Amino acid sequence: MGLLEEYGGDAKVVAGATALTILLRNRLIAPRALISLGRVRDGLRTIREEDGALVLGALVTHREVEQSPLVRQRIPVLAETFATVANVRVRNVATVGGVVAEADYASDPPAVLLALDAEIEAQGPKGGRRIPVAKFFVGFLETALARDEVVTAVRVPVPPAGTRGAYEKFVTRSSEDRPCVGVVALARFDGRRCVDLRVAVGAASETPRRYPEIEALGRSTTLRGDVVPTIAAGYANATDALDDMRGSSWYRKAIIEVWVRRAIERVASESK
Protein backbone atom coordinates (compact mmCIF):
# COMPACT_ATOMS: atom_id res chain seq x y z
CA MET A 1 0.00 0.00 0.00
CA GLY A 2 2.90 2.30 0.75
CA LEU A 3 4.17 2.07 -2.82
CA LEU A 4 0.76 2.99 -4.21
CA GLU A 5 0.68 6.02 -1.94
CA GLU A 6 4.25 6.94 -2.88
CA TYR A 7 3.45 7.05 -6.59
CA GLY A 8 0.18 8.89 -6.08
CA GLY A 9 -1.84 6.66 -8.34
CA ASP A 10 0.78 6.68 -11.10
CA ALA A 11 1.57 3.00 -10.61
CA LYS A 12 -0.08 -0.23 -11.73
CA VAL A 13 -0.36 -3.44 -9.75
CA VAL A 14 0.82 -6.55 -11.61
CA ALA A 15 -0.48 -10.06 -10.98
CA GLY A 16 -0.63 -12.35 -14.04
CA ALA A 17 -0.01 -9.33 -16.33
CA THR A 18 -1.94 -10.86 -19.24
CA ALA A 19 -4.15 -7.79 -19.56
CA LEU A 20 -1.61 -5.22 -18.43
CA THR A 21 0.82 -6.28 -21.14
CA ILE A 22 -1.79 -5.57 -23.82
CA LEU A 23 -2.57 -2.15 -22.35
CA LEU A 24 1.12 -1.24 -22.23
CA ARG A 25 1.78 -2.50 -25.74
CA ASN A 26 -1.09 -0.43 -27.14
CA ARG A 27 0.02 2.62 -25.11
CA LEU A 28 -3.32 2.88 -23.39
CA ILE A 29 -1.51 3.34 -20.10
CA ALA A 30 1.97 4.64 -19.20
CA PRO A 31 2.53 4.17 -15.45
CA ARG A 32 5.75 5.31 -13.78
CA ALA A 33 6.01 2.05 -11.87
CA LEU A 34 4.74 -1.54 -11.91
CA ILE A 35 4.14 -3.14 -8.51
CA SER A 36 4.22 -6.93 -8.55
CA LEU A 37 2.13 -9.05 -6.19
CA GLY A 38 4.04 -12.17 -7.20
CA ARG A 39 5.60 -12.73 -3.78
CA VAL A 40 2.52 -11.89 -1.76
CA ARG A 41 0.81 -14.82 -0.03
CA ASP A 42 -1.57 -14.11 2.89
CA GLY A 43 -4.49 -16.06 1.41
CA LEU A 44 -4.34 -14.43 -2.01
CA ARG A 45 -3.63 -17.78 -3.67
CA THR A 46 -6.35 -19.88 -2.07
CA ILE A 47 -9.95 -20.89 -2.75
CA ARG A 48 -11.97 -21.52 0.39
CA GLU A 49 -15.55 -21.69 1.60
CA GLU A 50 -16.48 -19.19 4.27
CA ASP A 51 -19.84 -18.05 5.66
CA GLY A 52 -21.86 -19.44 2.76
CA ALA A 53 -19.58 -18.10 0.04
CA LEU A 54 -16.56 -19.18 -1.96
CA VAL A 55 -13.66 -16.79 -1.48
CA LEU A 56 -11.32 -16.67 -4.48
CA GLY A 57 -7.98 -15.07 -3.64
CA ALA A 58 -6.86 -12.35 -6.02
CA LEU A 59 -3.85 -14.36 -7.21
CA VAL A 60 -5.84 -17.53 -7.94
CA THR A 61 -5.57 -18.26 -11.66
CA HIS A 62 -8.45 -18.84 -14.05
CA ARG A 63 -7.24 -22.41 -14.51
CA GLU A 64 -7.38 -23.03 -10.76
CA VAL A 65 -10.98 -21.81 -10.63
CA GLU A 66 -11.83 -23.97 -13.64
CA GLN A 67 -10.33 -27.12 -12.09
CA SER A 68 -11.14 -26.58 -8.42
CA PRO A 69 -13.23 -29.51 -7.04
CA LEU A 70 -14.77 -27.09 -4.52
CA VAL A 71 -15.88 -24.62 -7.20
CA ARG A 72 -17.16 -27.40 -9.45
CA GLN A 73 -19.21 -28.87 -6.64
CA ARG A 74 -20.58 -25.68 -5.09
CA ILE A 75 -20.90 -23.27 -8.06
CA PRO A 76 -20.48 -25.25 -11.31
CA VAL A 77 -21.36 -22.29 -13.56
CA LEU A 78 -18.43 -20.34 -12.09
CA ALA A 79 -15.97 -23.07 -13.11
CA GLU A 80 -17.70 -23.34 -16.50
CA THR A 81 -17.32 -19.63 -17.19
CA PHE A 82 -13.65 -19.39 -16.24
CA ALA A 83 -12.99 -22.44 -18.44
CA THR A 84 -14.13 -20.50 -21.53
CA VAL A 85 -11.57 -17.70 -21.19
CA ALA A 86 -9.03 -17.56 -24.05
CA ASN A 87 -6.89 -20.72 -24.00
CA VAL A 88 -5.24 -22.86 -21.38
CA ARG A 89 -1.95 -20.96 -21.57
CA VAL A 90 -3.69 -17.70 -20.71
CA ARG A 91 -5.82 -19.34 -18.02
CA ASN A 92 -2.70 -20.70 -16.33
CA VAL A 93 -1.45 -17.12 -15.84
CA ALA A 94 -4.46 -14.79 -15.72
CA THR A 95 -5.72 -14.11 -12.20
CA VAL A 96 -9.09 -13.54 -10.58
CA GLY A 97 -7.98 -10.20 -9.16
CA GLY A 98 -6.60 -9.11 -12.49
CA VAL A 99 -9.73 -9.80 -14.50
CA VAL A 100 -11.95 -7.76 -12.17
CA ALA A 101 -9.48 -4.93 -11.62
CA GLU A 102 -8.94 -4.56 -15.36
CA ALA A 103 -12.68 -4.01 -15.97
CA ASP A 104 -12.45 -4.81 -19.66
CA TYR A 105 -15.98 -5.18 -21.01
CA ALA A 106 -14.85 -7.91 -23.46
CA SER A 107 -14.31 -10.44 -20.71
CA ASP A 108 -16.19 -13.53 -19.55
CA PRO A 109 -16.09 -13.62 -15.70
CA PRO A 110 -17.74 -10.25 -14.86
CA ALA A 111 -21.18 -11.35 -16.08
CA VAL A 112 -21.25 -14.51 -13.98
CA LEU A 113 -19.99 -12.60 -10.94
CA LEU A 114 -22.82 -10.10 -11.40
CA ALA A 115 -25.44 -12.84 -11.71
CA LEU A 116 -24.11 -14.50 -8.54
CA ASP A 117 -24.19 -11.26 -6.52
CA ALA A 118 -20.45 -11.48 -5.87
CA GLU A 119 -18.50 -8.92 -3.87
CA ILE A 120 -15.00 -7.61 -4.49
CA GLU A 121 -12.78 -7.46 -1.41
CA ALA A 122 -10.40 -4.50 -1.55
CA GLN A 123 -7.64 -3.38 0.77
CA GLY A 124 -6.14 0.07 1.23
CA PRO A 125 -4.43 2.25 3.83
CA LYS A 126 -7.79 2.85 5.53
CA GLY A 127 -8.51 -0.87 5.82
CA GLY A 128 -10.59 -3.36 3.88
CA ARG A 129 -14.02 -3.13 2.35
CA ARG A 130 -16.39 -5.17 0.22
CA ILE A 131 -17.82 -3.73 -2.98
CA PRO A 132 -20.82 -5.40 -4.68
CA VAL A 133 -20.03 -6.29 -8.26
CA ALA A 134 -23.11 -4.32 -9.33
CA LYS A 135 -21.33 -1.17 -8.07
CA PHE A 136 -17.74 -2.21 -8.76
CA PHE A 137 -17.68 -1.96 -12.57
CA VAL A 138 -18.16 1.72 -13.39
CA GLY A 139 -17.17 1.88 -17.06
CA PHE A 140 -14.62 0.74 -19.62
CA LEU A 141 -11.37 0.02 -17.69
CA GLU A 142 -12.90 1.87 -14.72
CA THR A 143 -13.83 0.49 -11.31
CA ALA A 144 -14.91 1.74 -7.90
CA LEU A 145 -11.43 1.06 -6.49
CA ALA A 146 -9.66 4.01 -4.92
CA ARG A 147 -6.20 4.83 -6.30
CA ASP A 148 -4.51 3.32 -3.26
CA GLU A 149 -6.63 0.14 -3.07
CA VAL A 150 -5.96 -3.33 -4.46
CA VAL A 151 -8.26 -6.28 -4.99
CA THR A 152 -7.52 -9.04 -2.47
CA ALA A 153 -10.34 -11.50 -3.18
CA VAL A 154 -13.69 -12.11 -4.83
CA ARG A 155 -16.45 -13.43 -2.57
CA VAL A 156 -19.13 -15.45 -4.40
CA PRO A 157 -22.25 -16.56 -2.48
CA VAL A 158 -23.12 -20.22 -2.95
CA PRO A 159 -26.55 -20.35 -4.63
CA PRO A 160 -29.43 -22.06 -2.79
CA ALA A 161 -30.23 -25.71 -3.46
CA GLY A 162 -32.18 -26.22 -6.67
CA THR A 163 -30.25 -23.55 -8.58
CA ARG A 164 -28.91 -24.36 -12.03
CA GLY A 165 -26.67 -22.18 -14.15
CA ALA A 166 -25.42 -21.91 -17.71
CA TYR A 167 -22.95 -19.66 -19.48
CA GLU A 168 -23.31 -19.14 -23.22
CA LYS A 169 -20.56 -17.34 -25.09
CA PHE A 170 -20.60 -16.12 -28.68
CA VAL A 171 -17.37 -15.23 -30.48
CA THR A 172 -17.10 -13.85 -33.99
CA ARG A 173 -13.49 -14.53 -34.96
CA SER A 174 -11.99 -17.65 -33.35
CA SER A 175 -12.69 -20.10 -30.54
CA GLU A 176 -10.07 -18.37 -28.39
CA ASP A 177 -11.32 -14.85 -29.03
CA ARG A 178 -12.88 -12.61 -26.44
CA PRO A 179 -16.67 -12.74 -26.40
CA CYS A 180 -18.85 -10.64 -28.65
CA VAL A 181 -21.62 -11.48 -26.18
CA GLY A 182 -21.60 -13.60 -23.04
CA VAL A 183 -24.79 -14.59 -21.22
CA VAL A 184 -25.21 -16.31 -17.86
CA ALA A 185 -28.56 -17.61 -16.67
CA LEU A 186 -29.23 -18.82 -13.12
CA ALA A 187 -32.58 -20.34 -12.23
CA ARG A 188 -33.75 -21.84 -8.95
CA PHE A 189 -36.52 -24.38 -9.19
CA ASP A 190 -39.09 -25.83 -6.85
CA GLY A 191 -39.98 -28.93 -8.79
CA ARG A 192 -40.49 -27.63 -12.33
CA ARG A 193 -41.52 -24.13 -11.23
CA CYS A 194 -38.93 -21.36 -11.40
CA VAL A 195 -38.85 -19.41 -8.14
CA ASP A 196 -35.89 -17.18 -9.01
CA LEU A 197 -34.26 -16.19 -12.31
CA ARG A 198 -31.14 -14.15 -12.88
CA VAL A 199 -29.74 -13.24 -16.28
CA ALA A 200 -26.59 -11.21 -16.88
CA VAL A 201 -25.20 -10.09 -20.23
CA GLY A 202 -21.52 -9.32 -20.60
CA ALA A 203 -19.19 -8.07 -23.34
CA ALA A 204 -22.00 -6.16 -25.04
CA SER A 205 -21.76 -2.86 -23.18
CA GLU A 206 -19.21 -1.10 -20.99
CA THR A 207 -20.33 -3.02 -17.91
CA PRO A 208 -22.22 -6.31 -17.47
CA ARG A 209 -25.96 -5.81 -17.23
CA ARG A 210 -28.92 -7.31 -15.38
CA TYR A 211 -32.54 -6.19 -15.63
CA PRO A 212 -34.47 -7.40 -12.55
CA GLU A 213 -37.82 -6.27 -13.92
CA ILE A 214 -37.33 -8.48 -16.98
CA GLU A 215 -35.94 -11.39 -14.95
CA ALA A 216 -39.11 -11.28 -12.85
CA LEU A 217 -41.17 -12.38 -15.86
CA GLY A 218 -39.71 -15.86 -15.52
CA ARG A 219 -40.64 -16.41 -11.89
CA SER A 220 -43.53 -18.73 -11.05
CA THR A 221 -43.30 -20.22 -14.56
CA THR A 222 -41.72 -23.38 -15.96
CA LEU A 223 -39.51 -21.26 -18.25
CA ARG A 224 -41.19 -22.73 -21.28
CA GLY A 225 -43.50 -21.32 -23.92
CA ASP A 226 -43.61 -17.62 -24.76
CA VAL A 227 -41.99 -16.33 -21.57
CA VAL A 228 -38.41 -17.13 -22.58
CA PRO A 229 -38.55 -15.34 -25.98
CA THR A 230 -40.20 -12.39 -24.21
CA ILE A 231 -37.35 -12.18 -21.69
CA ALA A 232 -34.75 -12.54 -24.45
CA ALA A 233 -36.31 -9.76 -26.52
CA GLY A 234 -36.52 -7.58 -23.41
CA TYR A 235 -32.80 -7.96 -22.73
CA ALA A 236 -31.94 -7.17 -26.35
CA ASN A 237 -34.06 -4.02 -26.32
CA ALA A 238 -32.81 -2.84 -22.92
CA THR A 239 -29.09 -3.24 -23.61
CA ASP A 240 -27.23 -0.23 -25.00
CA ALA A 241 -24.87 -2.36 -27.06
CA LEU A 242 -21.43 -1.23 -28.23
CA ASP A 243 -19.86 -1.13 -31.67
CA ASP A 244 -16.39 -2.67 -31.95
CA MET A 245 -14.33 -5.05 -34.07
CA ARG A 246 -16.36 -8.03 -32.78
CA GLY A 247 -19.74 -6.69 -33.85
CA SER A 248 -21.93 -3.68 -34.39
CA SER A 249 -24.56 -2.52 -31.93
CA TRP A 250 -27.51 -3.87 -33.94
CA TYR A 251 -25.72 -7.20 -34.47
CA ARG A 252 -25.00 -7.52 -30.75
CA LYS A 253 -28.64 -6.89 -29.93
CA ALA A 254 -29.66 -9.69 -32.26
CA ILE A 255 -27.09 -12.01 -30.68
CA ILE A 256 -28.19 -11.06 -27.16
CA GLU A 257 -31.74 -12.14 -27.97
CA VAL A 258 -30.56 -15.51 -29.30
CA TRP A 259 -28.09 -16.26 -26.51
CA VAL A 260 -30.32 -15.15 -23.63
CA ARG A 261 -32.95 -17.53 -24.96
CA ARG A 262 -30.44 -20.36 -25.29
CA ALA A 263 -29.01 -19.87 -21.80
CA ILE A 264 -32.46 -19.88 -20.16
CA GLU A 265 -33.63 -22.84 -22.23
CA ARG A 266 -30.54 -24.76 -21.17
CA VAL A 267 -31.19 -24.33 -17.45
CA ALA A 268 -34.88 -25.05 -17.99
CA SER A 269 -34.13 -28.29 -19.82
CA GLU A 270 -32.00 -29.47 -16.91
CA SER A 271 -34.97 -29.05 -14.53
CA LYS A 272 -36.88 -31.97 -16.04
VOMIRO-558028 format. One record per residue (C-alpha): y, x, z; residue in three letters. Coordinates in nm, 4 decimals, always signed. Last residue first. Layout:
N
        c2        c1        c3  gugu
         Y         X         Z   ALA
...
END
This chain:
272
        c2        c1        c3  gugu
   -3.1973   -3.6882   -1.6037   LYS
   -2.9051   -3.4965   -1.4528   SER
   -2.9472   -3.2002   -1.6906   GLU
   -2.8289   -3.4127   -1.9819   SER
   -2.5047   -3.4876   -1.7986   ALA
   -2.4329   -3.1187   -1.7452   VAL
   -2.4756   -3.0542   -2.1169   ARG
   -2.2841   -3.3633   -2.2233   GLU
   -1.9881   -3.2455   -2.0162   ILE
   -1.9868   -2.9013   -2.1804   ALA
   -2.0364   -3.0435   -2.5294   ARG
   -1.7532   -3.2954   -2.4957   ARG
   -1.5155   -3.0318   -2.3635   VAL
   -1.6260   -2.8088   -2.6510   TRP
   -1.5514   -3.0559   -2.9298   VAL
   -1.2144   -3.1737   -2.7970   GLU
   -1.1061   -2.8193   -2.7155   ILE
   -1.2009   -2.7091   -3.0680   ILE
   -0.9688   -2.9656   -3.2262   ALA
   -0.6889   -2.8645   -2.9932   LYS
   -0.7520   -2.5001   -3.0754   ARG
   -0.7200   -2.5720   -3.4466   TYR
   -0.3873   -2.7507   -3.3938   TRP
   -0.2525   -2.4559   -3.1933   SER
   -0.3680   -2.1934   -3.4387   SER
   -0.6694   -1.9737   -3.3851   GLY
   -0.8026   -1.6361   -3.2782   ARG
   -0.5054   -1.4330   -3.4070   MET
   -0.2669   -1.6386   -3.1948   ASP
   -0.1135   -1.9857   -3.1674   ASP
   -0.1225   -2.1432   -2.8227   LEU
   -0.2359   -2.4869   -2.7064   ALA
   -0.0232   -2.7229   -2.5003   ASP
   -0.3237   -2.9088   -2.3606   THR
   -0.2843   -3.2806   -2.2917   ALA
   -0.4022   -3.4064   -2.6318   ASN
   -0.7174   -3.1936   -2.6348   ALA
   -0.7961   -3.2802   -2.2732   TYR
   -0.7575   -3.6523   -2.3409   GLY
   -0.9763   -3.6314   -2.6516   ALA
   -1.2538   -3.4747   -2.4453   ALA
   -1.2183   -3.7345   -2.1685   ILE
   -1.2392   -4.0197   -2.4209   THR
   -1.5337   -3.8547   -2.5980   PRO
   -1.7125   -3.8412   -2.2575   VAL
   -1.6332   -4.1993   -2.1568   VAL
   -1.7623   -4.3609   -2.4763   ASP
   -2.1325   -4.3495   -2.3922   GLY
   -2.2732   -4.1190   -2.1277   ARG
   -2.1255   -3.9509   -1.8248   LEU
   -2.3382   -4.1724   -1.5956   THR
   -2.0216   -4.3304   -1.4558   THR
   -1.8727   -4.3533   -1.1051   SER
   -1.6406   -4.0642   -1.1894   ARG
   -1.5858   -3.9712   -1.5515   GLY
   -1.2378   -4.1172   -1.5864   LEU
   -1.1277   -3.9111   -1.2848   ALA
   -1.1393   -3.5938   -1.4954   GLU
   -0.8485   -3.7329   -1.6984   ILE
   -0.6271   -3.7825   -1.3918   GLU
   -0.7403   -3.4470   -1.2553   PRO
   -0.6189   -3.2535   -1.5630   TYR
   -0.7311   -2.8922   -1.5384   ARG
   -0.5811   -2.5964   -1.7234   ARG
   -0.6312   -2.2217   -1.7466   PRO
   -0.3018   -2.0334   -1.7908   THR
   -0.1103   -1.9207   -2.0995   GLU
   -0.2860   -2.1761   -2.3177   SER
   -0.6162   -2.2002   -2.5040   ALA
   -0.8072   -1.9191   -2.3343   ALA
   -0.9318   -2.1521   -2.0595   GLY
   -1.0087   -2.5202   -2.0231   VAL
   -1.1207   -2.6589   -1.6880   ALA
   -1.3242   -2.9736   -1.6278   VAL
   -1.4149   -3.1137   -1.2876   ARG
   -1.6194   -3.4257   -1.2314   LEU
   -1.7185   -3.5891   -0.9014   ASP
   -1.9408   -3.8845   -0.8136   VAL
   -2.1364   -3.8929   -1.1398   CYS
   -2.4134   -4.1521   -1.1225   ARG
   -2.7629   -4.0493   -1.2331   ARG
   -2.8935   -3.9976   -0.8792   GLY
   -2.5833   -3.9093   -0.6852   ASP
   -2.4382   -3.6519   -0.9195   PHE
   -2.1844   -3.3748   -0.8953   ARG
   -2.0343   -3.2578   -1.2233   ALA
   -1.8825   -2.9231   -1.3122   LEU
   -1.7614   -2.8556   -1.6668   ALA
   -1.6311   -2.5210   -1.7861   VAL
   -1.4586   -2.4790   -2.1218   VAL
   -1.3603   -2.1598   -2.3040   GLY
   -1.1477   -2.1619   -2.6183   VAL
   -1.0641   -1.8848   -2.8650   CYS
   -1.2736   -1.6672   -2.6400   PRO
   -1.2607   -1.2877   -2.6438   ARG
   -1.4849   -1.1325   -2.9028   ASP
   -1.8367   -1.0067   -2.8386   GLU
   -2.0099   -1.2692   -3.0541   SER
   -1.7647   -1.1993   -3.3346   SER
   -1.4529   -1.3494   -3.4963   ARG
   -1.3846   -1.7102   -3.3990   THR
   -1.5234   -1.7371   -3.0480   VAL
   -1.6120   -2.0600   -2.8681   PHE
   -1.7345   -2.0561   -2.5091   LYS
   -1.9142   -2.3314   -2.3221   GLU
   -1.9660   -2.2947   -1.9476   TYR
   -2.1906   -2.5424   -1.7707   ALA
   -2.2182   -2.6671   -1.4147   GLY
   -2.4359   -2.8914   -1.2034   ARG
   -2.3551   -3.0250   -0.8575   THR
   -2.6217   -3.2176   -0.6665   GLY
   -2.5713   -3.0225   -0.3456   ALA
   -2.2065   -2.9432   -0.2785   PRO
   -2.0350   -2.6553   -0.4625   PRO
   -2.0220   -2.3118   -0.2953   VAL
   -1.6557   -2.2249   -0.2479   PRO
   -1.5454   -1.9126   -0.4396   VAL
   -1.3427   -1.6446   -0.2565   ARG
   -1.2106   -1.3689   -0.4832   VAL
   -1.1500   -1.0340   -0.3178   ALA
   -0.9036   -0.7524   -0.2467   THR
   -0.6283   -0.8263   -0.4988   VAL
   -0.3327   -0.5958   -0.4460   VAL
   +0.0142   -0.6627   -0.3070   GLU
   +0.3319   -0.4510   -0.3257   ASP
   +0.4829   -0.6204   -0.6299   ARG
   +0.4012   -0.9659   -0.4922   ALA
   +0.1057   -1.1426   -0.6489   LEU
   +0.1739   -1.4907   -0.7898   ALA
   +0.0491   -1.3832   -1.1313   THR
   +0.1872   -1.2896   -1.4725   GLU
   +0.0017   -1.1372   -1.7689   LEU
   +0.0744   -1.4615   -1.9618   PHE
   +0.1879   -1.7174   -1.7063   GLY
   +0.1718   -1.8158   -1.3386   VAL
   -0.1958   -1.7678   -1.2567   PHE
   -0.2208   -1.7740   -0.8761   PHE
   -0.1172   -2.1328   -0.8071   LYS
   -0.4316   -2.3109   -0.9326   ALA
   -0.6289   -2.0027   -0.8261   VAL
   -0.5403   -2.0825   -0.4680   PRO
   -0.3729   -1.7822   -0.2977   ILE
   -0.5171   -1.6388   +0.0217   ARG
   -0.3128   -1.4025   +0.2347   ARG
   -0.3363   -1.0587   +0.3883   GLY
   -0.0875   -0.8506   +0.5822   GLY
   +0.2849   -0.7795   +0.5529   LYS
   +0.2252   -0.4431   +0.3835   PRO
   +0.0069   -0.6143   +0.1232   GLY
   -0.3375   -0.7642   +0.0775   GLN
   -0.4502   -1.0396   -0.1552   ALA
   -0.7457   -1.2779   -0.1412   GLU
   -0.7611   -1.4996   -0.4491   ILE
   -0.8920   -1.8500   -0.3867   GLU
   -1.1478   -2.0452   -0.5868   ALA
   -1.1262   -2.4192   -0.6517   ASP
   -1.4504   -2.4114   -0.8543   LEU
   -1.2839   -2.5442   -1.1712   ALA
   -1.0099   -2.2824   -1.1396   LEU
   -1.2602   -1.9991   -1.0936   LEU
   -1.4513   -2.1254   -1.3978   VAL
   -1.1350   -2.1182   -1.6080   ALA
   -1.0248   -1.7736   -1.4860   PRO
   -1.3615   -1.6093   -1.5703   PRO
   -1.3534   -1.6190   -1.9551   ASP
   -1.0441   -1.4308   -2.0709   SER
   -0.7907   -1.4852   -2.3462   ALA
   -0.5177   -1.5979   -2.1009   TYR
   -0.4814   -1.2449   -1.9665   ASP
   -0.4011   -1.2682   -1.5973   ALA
   -0.4557   -0.8943   -1.5355   GLU
   -0.4931   -0.9482   -1.1615   ALA
   -0.7759   -1.1946   -1.2168   VAL
   -0.9801   -0.9734   -1.4497   VAL
   -0.9108   -0.6598   -1.2489   GLY
   -1.0200   -0.7979   -0.9155   GLY
   -1.3538   -0.9092   -1.0580   VAL
   -1.4113   -0.5719   -1.2202   THR
   -1.4791   -0.4456   -1.5725   ALA
   -1.7125   -0.1446   -1.5839   VAL
   -2.0703   -0.2702   -1.6326   ASN
   -1.9345   -0.5819   -1.8017   ARG
   -1.7699   -0.3687   -2.0709   VAL
   -2.0959   -0.1946   -2.1566   ARG
   -2.2861   -0.5240   -2.1378   VAL
   -2.0719   -0.6887   -2.4004   ASN
   -1.7555   -0.9032   -2.4050   ALA
   -1.7699   -1.1566   -2.1189   VAL
   -2.0501   -1.4128   -2.1525   THR
   -2.2442   -1.2985   -1.8440   ALA
   -1.9388   -1.3651   -1.6237   PHE
   -1.9627   -1.7323   -1.7192   THR
   -2.3337   -1.7700   -1.6500   GLU
   -2.3065   -1.5973   -1.3112   ALA
   -2.0343   -1.8434   -1.2092   LEU
   -2.2292   -2.1364   -1.3562   VAL
   -2.5250   -2.0482   -1.1311   PRO
   -2.3269   -2.0903   -0.8056   ILE
   -2.5683   -2.0576   -0.5094   ARG
   -2.8868   -1.9206   -0.6645   GLN
   -2.7397   -1.7162   -0.9455   ARG
   -2.4625   -1.5879   -0.7197   VAL
   -2.7093   -1.4765   -0.4518   LEU
   -2.9509   -1.3229   -0.7041   PRO
   -2.6584   -1.1145   -0.8419   SER
   -2.7119   -1.0334   -1.2090   GLN
   -2.3967   -1.1833   -1.3639   GLU
   -2.1807   -1.0983   -1.0627   VAL
   -2.3025   -0.7383   -1.0757   GLU
   -2.2412   -0.7240   -1.4505   ARG
   -1.8845   -0.8446   -1.4054   HIS
   -1.8262   -0.5571   -1.1663   THR
   -1.7531   -0.5835   -0.7943   VAL
   -1.4364   -0.3850   -0.7206   LEU
   -1.2347   -0.6858   -0.6019   ALA
   -1.5074   -0.7981   -0.3642   GLY
   -1.6668   -1.1318   -0.4478   LEU
   -1.6785   -1.3663   -0.1481   VAL
   -1.9178   -1.6564   -0.1965   LEU
   -1.8100   -1.9581   +0.0044   ALA
   -1.9444   -2.1862   +0.2764   GLY
   -1.8053   -1.9843   +0.5661   ASP
   -1.9192   -1.6483   +0.4268   GLU
   -2.1685   -1.5551   +0.1596   GLU
   -2.1520   -1.1971   +0.0391   ARG
   -2.0895   -0.9954   -0.2748   ILE
   -1.9882   -0.6355   -0.2068   THR
   -1.7777   -0.3627   -0.3671   ARG
   -1.4427   -0.4335   -0.2005   LEU
   -1.6057   -0.4490   +0.1409   GLY
   -1.4109   -0.1569   +0.2887   ASP
   -1.4822   +0.0812   -0.0026   ARG
   -1.1890   +0.2517   -0.1756   VAL
   -1.2731   +0.5596   -0.3777   ARG
   -1.2165   +0.4043   -0.7203   GLY
   -0.9048   +0.2126   -0.6191   LEU
   -0.6931   +0.4221   -0.8550   SER
   -0.3138   +0.4145   -0.8507   ILE
   -0.1544   +0.4743   -1.1906   LEU
   +0.2046   +0.6006   -1.1871   ALA
   +0.5306   +0.5751   -1.3783   ARG
   +0.4167   +0.2528   -1.5449   PRO
   +0.4642   +0.1967   -1.9203   ALA
   +0.3342   -0.1505   -2.0096   ILE
   +0.2884   -0.3324   -2.3394   LEU
   +0.2618   +0.0016   -2.5107   ARG
   -0.0432   -0.1088   -2.7136   ASN
   -0.2497   +0.1783   -2.5745   ARG
   -0.1238   +0.1123   -2.2227   LEU
   -0.2147   -0.2568   -2.2350   LEU
   -0.5566   -0.1788   -2.3823   ILE
   -0.6276   +0.0821   -2.1141   THR
   -0.5224   -0.1610   -1.8434   LEU
   -0.7793   -0.4153   -1.9561   ALA
   -1.0862   -0.1936   -1.9241   THR
   -0.9333   -0.0008   -1.6326   ALA
   -1.2349   -0.0632   -1.4038   GLY
   -1.0061   -0.0481   -1.0983   ALA
   -0.6549   +0.0816   -1.1606   VAL
   -0.3442   -0.0365   -0.9745   VAL
   -0.0228   -0.0085   -1.1728   LYS
   +0.2999   +0.1571   -1.0608   ALA
   +0.6684   +0.0781   -1.1097   ASP
   +0.6664   -0.1845   -0.8342   GLY
   +0.8893   +0.0180   -0.6076   GLY
   +0.7046   +0.3450   -0.6589   TYR
   +0.6936   +0.4250   -0.2885   GLU
   +0.6024   +0.0676   -0.1938   GLU
   +0.2993   +0.0763   -0.4208   LEU
   +0.2065   +0.4172   -0.2817   LEU
   +0.2302   +0.2903   +0.0752   GLY
   +0.0000   +0.0000   +0.0000   MET
END
